[in-house]
Amino acid sequence: MQRCRYLPVALAGLCLAPQAQATNVFRFEGYGPVSRAMGGTAAAHDVGNAALMANPATLGLSAEGGRFELGLDLVVTDIEADNLATGERARSSRKDLASAYYAPQLSYVHRAGALTWGAGVFAGAGLGTEYGSRSFLSRTPDGSATGLENASRLLVLEVPAGVSYAVSDRLEVGASVEAVWAGINLELLLGADQAGALIGQNRARGSLVPVLGGIPGLQGAHFSLSDSDDVRSGVDAWGWGGRLGATFRASERTRIGAYYTLKTRLEDLKGRARLTAVSSVAGQIPLTGNIRIIDFQLPDALTIGVAHQATERLLLAADLSRVRWKEAMKDIKVRYESDGGGDLDIRLPQDYRDINVLNLGAAYRIGRWTLRAGASFAGQAIPDDRLFAVVPATPTKHASVGFSYDLGKSGSVNVAYSHAFRETMTNRQLPNTSAPIRVEHAQDNLVVNYSYRF
């Protein structure tokens, strides 16, 4: 089992810090530099090998022969949480490339006539916050400093294999299946008022509930399910997912595409954890044990799109997606079993909404250069009263630019930059916050890859 937990590290190319921050809730707003630069559009035009992560039918739009791609995502975040009662601010930011989150991309696609196939490794989703141990988030409701961390890290690694087939000169169909690995680190302090609200709403059960309630001067409980290593996670699991897609050439200049992303089928994320009861009388009482995050999944989604070759040089594209977060993220369900006996089941309410996402993009060819730009607009999946400071997956609007430069007949360098505009949300309600909070989240994303055809 331990070797299986290290396998994602090898697949990720031994990256030192692959805790990538996503921008459409947990997912990136587009995969690969072509799609990312064009606002995340990918349903009806060639986006390179990243088609494995979008519409697999567009694999068939590649040139004859093989195409190898190696790339990297760099994400710079700017996240702030304000205590509206005291005016204090907690910061979680990585504002330069030296401290950026990053994630790898590695893929190969081969086309031979009507059949195209390929496989790759991509970071599919993630988030990350690092508030430290000295902010107001690390204090109990009575104002006592605990010195306990508040942080999060989610990485979803996807290993897709896909195929497309040209049914005719106008219709292309495709499918992909993927192994999915998810890992989570979490450091979270819940105040006694939050714990009480969870119990009152019948969201906290188990034999440890009366034990914790019987501790004199109980001020809170802290969960620590983390691995200090940059690439390993406190809890993790494997599962699978996939996509089905098609494209149809409606005219010489216009292509329509659609693809369906399946909801993931991940096993429960399992690992070791420490539950620390914080008492004003007895101090901190740590309990070690096993923990599971139950039925954590990424949602299914349907995307339709169109790409239109407006002129010989100018390509325009638009995609519309419906992402079903409501079913996938109703609650975060946690089960903890202490080594000394006793258990605790907690359901942290999330109540995400289904969202629509509109992606728009354009590409203009000039000699060896292709210049790209785009924008993405999404609904807000997270209700204000369900916001956690350590899970600020809130940006909904993005702008992007990028380019490709052909190095010759075989190679090209592809670059995209996207900016997630600052989003602000406020939560004043238990149980997901004790103090009334306002969270602001903005970020910048740079993706670069090298593509080689042979």
C-alpha positions in Angstrom: 0.0 0.0 0.0 2.8 2.4 0.8 4.4 1.9 -2.6 1.0 2.7 -4.2 0.9 6.0 -2.4 4.3 7.0 -3.8 3.4 6.1 -7.4 1.8 9.5 -8.1 5.0 11.2 -7.2 6.8 9.2 -9.9 4.1 10.0 -12.4 4.4 13.6 -11.6 8.0 13.6 -12.5 9.3 14.0 -8.9 8.0 17.6 -8.7 8.9 19.4 -5.5 5.6 21.1 -5.0 2.7 19.9 -7.2 -0.1 21.3 -5.0 -1.7 23.1 -7.9 -4.4 25.7 -7.3 -7.4 25.4 -9.5 -9.7 28.2 -10.6 -13.1 26.9 -11.7 -13.9 25.6 -8.2 -11.3 22.8 -8.0 -10.5 22.4 -11.7 -8.3 24.4 -14.1 -10.2 26.6 -16.5 -8.5 24.9 -19.4 -5.9 22.2 -20.0 -2.7 22.9 -22.0 -1.5 26.2 -23.4 -3.7 26.3 -26.5 -7.0 25.8 -24.6 -5.9 27.9 -21.6 -4.9 30.9 -23.9 -8.2 30.6 -25.7 -10.3 31.0 -22.6 -10.6 27.2 -21.9 -12.3 26.4 -25.2 -11.6 22.8 -26.3 -14.8 21.2 -27.7 -14.4 21.9 -31.4 -10.8 22.7 -32.3 -7.3 21.2 -32.0 -5.9 21.9 -28.5 -3.0 19.5 -28.8 -2.6 16.5 -26.6 -4.6 18.2 -23.9 -7.7 16.9 -25.8 -7.2 13.8 -23.6 -8.5 16.1 -20.7 -11.3 17.6 -22.8 -13.0 16.4 -26.0 -11.1 13.2 -27.0 -12.7 13.4 -30.5 -10.4 16.4 -31.2 -7.4 14.1 -31.0 -8.3 13.3 -34.6 -7.7 16.9 -35.7 -4.0 16.4 -35.2 -1.6 15.9 -38.1 -0.5 12.4 -39.2 2.2 10.8 -37.1 3.2 11.3 -33.5 3.2 14.3 -31.2 5.0 14.4 -27.9 4.3 17.2 -25.4 6.0 18.1 -22.1 4.7 21.1 -20.1 4.4 22.8 -16.7 1.7 24.8 -15.0 2.8 27.6 -12.6 0.1 29.2 -10.3 0.6 32.3 -8.2 -2.1 32.9 -5.6 -3.2 35.9 -3.6 -5.7 34.9 -0.9 -6.8 36.9 2.2 -9.2 36.2 4.9 -10.5 39.0 7.1 -12.1 38.8 10.5 -15.0 41.2 10.2 -15.4 41.4 13.9 -11.9 42.5 14.7 -10.5 43.7 11.4 -7.6 41.2 11.5 -6.3 39.7 8.3 -4.9 36.2 7.6 -2.9 35.9 4.4 -2.2 32.9 2.2 -0.2 33.9 -0.8 2.4 32.8 -3.3 3.1 36.0 -5.2 6.2 35.1 -7.2 7.4 32.3 -9.5 10.0 31.2 -7.0 7.2 30.2 -4.5 4.5 29.3 -7.1 2.5 26.1 -7.0 3.3 24.0 -10.1 2.1 20.9 -11.8 3.4 18.8 -14.7 2.0 17.7 -18.1 3.4 14.8 -20.1 1.6 13.2 -23.1 2.0 11.4 -26.4 -0.6 11.2 -29.3 -0.3 9.2 -32.6 -2.5 9.5 -35.6 -2.6 6.9 -38.4 -5.4 7.6 -40.9 -8.8 7.5 -39.3 -7.5 6.3 -36.0 -5.8 8.4 -33.3 -4.7 7.3 -29.9 -2.8 8.7 -27.0 -2.0 8.8 -23.3 -0.7 11.3 -20.8 -0.3 12.5 -17.2 -1.9 15.8 -16.1 -2.7 17.6 -12.9 -6.5 17.8 -13.2 -7.5 19.8 -10.1 -6.4 21.2 -6.8 -6.3 23.9 -4.2 -3.9 25.2 -1.6 -3.9 27.6 1.3 -1.3 28.3 4.0 -2.5 30.6 6.7 0.1 29.5 9.3 -0.4 29.1 13.0 -0.6 32.7 14.3 -3.6 34.2 12.6 -7.1 34.6 14.0 -8.0 31.3 12.3 -5.7 29.6 14.9 -7.5 31.1 17.9 -10.5 29.6 19.8 -13.7 31.6 20.2 -12.6 32.9 23.6 -9.5 34.4 21.9 -6.9 31.9 23.1 -4.0 31.3 20.7 -3.5 27.6 19.9 -0.4 27.7 17.7 -2.1 25.1 15.5 -1.9 25.3 11.7 -4.8 26.2 9.3 -3.9 25.0 5.8 -5.2 22.9 2.9 -3.8 21.1 -0.1 -5.6 19.1 -2.7 -4.0 17.5 -5.8 -5.9 15.5 -8.3 -3.6 13.7 -10.8 -5.2 12.2 -13.9 -3.6 9.6 -16.2 -5.9 9.5 -19.3 -5.7 7.1 -22.3 -7.9 8.1 -25.3 -8.8 7.2 -28.8 -10.7 8.9 -31.6 -12.0 7.6 -34.9 -13.0 9.4 -38.1 -16.4 7.9 -39.0 -16.5 10.1 -42.1 -14.7 13.1 -43.4 -17.2 15.2 -41.3 -17.8 13.2 -38.1 -15.2 12.3 -35.5 -16.0 10.4 -32.3 -13.7 9.8 -29.3 -13.5 8.4 -25.8 -11.0 8.3 -23.0 -10.6 6.5 -19.7 -8.3 7.6 -16.9 -6.8 6.5 -13.7 -7.4 9.2 -11.1 -5.5 9.8 -7.9 -6.5 12.4 -5.3 -4.5 13.5 -2.2 -5.5 15.9 0.5 -3.6 17.6 3.3 -5.8 19.5 5.8 -5.1 21.5 9.0 -8.4 22.8 10.4 -9.4 24.3 13.8 -13.1 24.1 14.7 -14.2 26.3 17.6 -16.4 24.9 20.3 -19.3 26.9 18.8 -18.7 25.3 15.4 -18.6 21.9 17.0 -21.8 22.6 18.9 -23.5 23.8 15.8 -22.6 20.5 14.0 -23.9 18.5 16.9 -27.1 20.5 17.0 -27.7 20.0 13.3 -27.0 16.2 13.7 -23.9 16.5 11.6 -21.5 15.2 14.3 -22.0 11.7 15.7 -20.1 8.9 17.3 -18.8 7.7 20.7 -16.2 10.5 20.8 -18.9 13.3 20.8 -19.8 12.9 24.5 -16.1 12.3 25.4 -15.1 15.6 23.8 -18.1 17.3 25.3 -17.1 16.1 28.8 -13.6 17.8 28.6 -13.7 20.8 31.1 -13.3 24.1 29.4 -13.4 22.7 25.8 -12.7 25.5 23.4 -12.3 23.7 20.1 -11.0 20.7 18.2 -8.2 20.6 15.6 -7.9 18.1 12.8 -4.5 17.4 11.3 -4.4 15.0 8.3 -1.2 16.1 6.6 2.2 14.8 5.4 5.0 17.3 5.8 6.5 16.1 2.5 5.9 18.4 -0.5 4.5 15.7 -2.7 2.8 13.2 -0.4 -0.6 13.7 1.1 -2.2 12.9 4.5 -5.1 11.0 2.9 -5.3 9.7 -0.7 -7.1 7.3 -3.0 -7.2 5.9 -6.5 -10.2 5.7 -8.8 -11.2 6.3 -12.4 -13.0 8.6 -14.7 -13.5 9.2 -18.4 -14.9 11.3 -21.3 -17.0 10.7 -24.4 -17.0 13.2 -27.3 -17.7 14.0 -30.9 -17.1 16.7 -33.5 -19.0 17.4 -36.7 -17.8 19.6 -39.5 -20.9 21.6 -40.3 -19.3 23.5 -43.1 -15.8 24.1 -44.6 -15.1 26.7 -42.0 -17.3 25.6 -39.0 -17.0 22.7 -36.7 -19.3 21.8 -33.8 -18.2 19.7 -30.8 -19.6 18.2 -27.7 -18.2 16.0 -24.9 -19.4 14.5 -21.6 -17.1 14.2 -18.6 -18.0 11.4 -16.2 -18.2 11.9 -12.5 -15.1 10.4 -10.9 -15.3 7.1 -9.0 -12.7 7.5 -6.3 -12.4 5.2 -3.3 -12.6 6.8 0.1 -9.5 8.9 0.9 -7.7 7.2 3.8 -4.7 8.0 6.0 -3.5 8.8 9.5 -4.7 11.9 11.5 -4.4 13.6 14.8 -7.4 15.1 16.6 -6.5 17.7 19.2 -9.0 18.8 21.8 -8.2 22.3 23.0 -9.2 23.0 26.6 -8.8 26.2 28.7 -8.3 23.9 31.7 -6.5 20.8 30.5 -4.5 22.4 27.6 -4.2 20.5 24.3 -5.1 16.8 24.3 -4.0 15.0 21.1 -5.6 11.7 19.9 -4.1 9.8 16.9 -6.1 7.5 14.7 -7.2 6.6 11.2 -9.3 8.9 9.1 -11.4 8.7 5.9 -12.9 11.3 3.7 -15.9 9.5 2.3 -17.1 9.7 -1.3 -15.0 12.7 -2.4 -15.6 13.1 -6.1 -15.2 15.5 -9.0 -18.5 16.2 -10.9 -19.8 15.2 -14.3 -20.1 17.9 -16.9 -21.6 18.4 -20.4 -19.8 20.8 -22.8 -20.9 21.9 -26.3 -18.9 24.2 -28.5 -18.2 25.7 -31.9 -15.1 26.7 -33.7 -15.3 28.9 -36.8 -12.4 29.7 -39.2 -13.4 33.3 -39.8 -10.5 33.9 -42.2 -7.5 32.0 -43.3 -5.6 33.4 -40.3 -8.4 33.9 -37.6 -10.0 31.2 -35.6 -12.9 31.9 -33.2 -14.2 29.5 -30.6 -16.9 29.3 -27.9 -17.8 26.6 -25.4 -20.7 26.3 -22.9 -20.5 23.8 -20.0 -23.0 22.6 -17.4 -21.0 21.3 -14.4 -23.0 19.4 -11.8 -21.3 20.3 -8.5 -24.5 20.0 -6.5 -24.5 16.2 -6.4 -20.7 15.9 -6.0 -20.2 18.4 -3.1 -23.2 18.4 -0.8 -21.1 17.6 2.3 -17.5 16.8 3.2 -18.0 13.6 5.1 -15.2 12.6 7.5 -14.9 9.5 9.7 -12.3 9.4 12.4 -11.4 6.3 14.5 -9.1 6.8 17.4 -6.3 4.4 18.2 -7.5 4.3 21.8 -11.0 3.5 20.8 -13.9 5.7 19.9 -15.1 7.2 16.6 -16.4 10.4 15.2 -18.5 11.1 12.1 -18.7 14.6 10.8 -20.6 16.0 7.8 -19.3 19.5 7.0 -22.0 21.2 4.9 -21.0 22.5 1.4 -24.2 22.6 -0.7 -22.5 23.5 -3.9 -24.6 24.6 -6.8 -24.6 23.4 -10.4 -22.9 26.0 -12.6 -22.7 27.1 -16.2 -19.3 28.1 -17.7 -18.9 30.1 -20.8 -15.5 30.1 -22.5 -14.6 32.3 -25.5 -11.4 32.3 -27.5 -9.6 33.5 -30.6 -6.4 32.6 -32.4 -4.6 34.6 -35.1 -1.8 33.1 -37.3 1.1 35.2 -38.5 4.0 33.3 -40.1 5.5 31.1 -37.4 3.5 32.8 -34.7 0.0 32.0 -33.5 -1.4 34.6 -31.1 -4.3 33.7 -28.8 -6.7 35.4 -26.3 -9.8 34.4 -24.5 -12.1 34.8 -21.5 -14.0 32.5 -19.1 -17.2 33.3 -17.1 -18.6 30.8 -14.5 -21.3 30.8 -12.0 -20.5 30.8 -8.3 -20.7 27.2 -7.0 -20.1 28.0 -3.3 -22.9 29.5 -1.2 -21.6 32.4 1.0 -22.8 30.7 4.2 -20.9 27.5 3.4 -17.5 29.2 2.8 -14.4 27.8 4.6 -11.4 30.0 4.8 -9.2 27.0 3.9 -11.3 26.1 0.8 -11.5 29.4 -1.1 -12.2 27.9 -4.6 -14.1 31.1 -5.5 -12.8 32.8 -8.7 -15.3 32.9 -11.6 -13.9 35.3 -14.2 -10.7 34.9 -16.1 -8.9 36.6 -19.0 -6.1 34.9 -20.9 -3.5 35.4 -23.6 -0.8 33.3 -25.2 1.1 32.3 -28.2 2.8 29.4 -30.1 6.0 29.7 -32.0 7.1 27.1 -34.6 10.7 26.2 -34.2 10.7 24.4 -37.5 8.8 21.6 -39.2 8.7 19.5 -36.0 8.8 21.5 -32.8 6.9 24.4 -31.2 6.9 26.3 -28.0 3.4 27.1 -26.5 2.7 29.6 -23.8 -0.4 30.8 -22.0 -1.1 33.2 -19.2 -4.5 33.6 -17.5 -5.6 35.9 -14.7 -8.4 35.0 -12.3 -10.0 38.3 -11.2 -10.4 38.9 -7.5 -13.5 37.4 -6.1 -14.9 38.3 -2.6 -17.2 36.2 -0.5 -18.5 36.7 3.1 -19.6 34.1 5.6 -21.1 35.0 9.0 -22.8 31.7 9.9 -21.9 28.6 11.8 -20.8 25.9 11.4 -18.2 26.6 8.7 -16.8 29.7 10.5 -16.7 30.9 14.0 -15.7 34.5 13.4 -17.5 36.4 10.6 -15.1 36.2 7.6 -14.6 37.8 4.2 -12.3 35.9 1.8 -10.7 37.5 -1.2 -9.1 35.4 -3.9 -7.2 36.3 -7.1 -4.5 34.4 -9.0 -2.3 34.2 -12.0 -1.5 31.1 -14.0 1.3 30.5 -16.5 1.4 27.3 -18.6 4.3 26.4 -20.9 4.9 23.3 -23.0 7.1 22.0 -25.8 5.5 20.0 -28.6 7.4 17.8 -31.0 5.9 16.1 -34.0 7.5 13.1 -35.8 
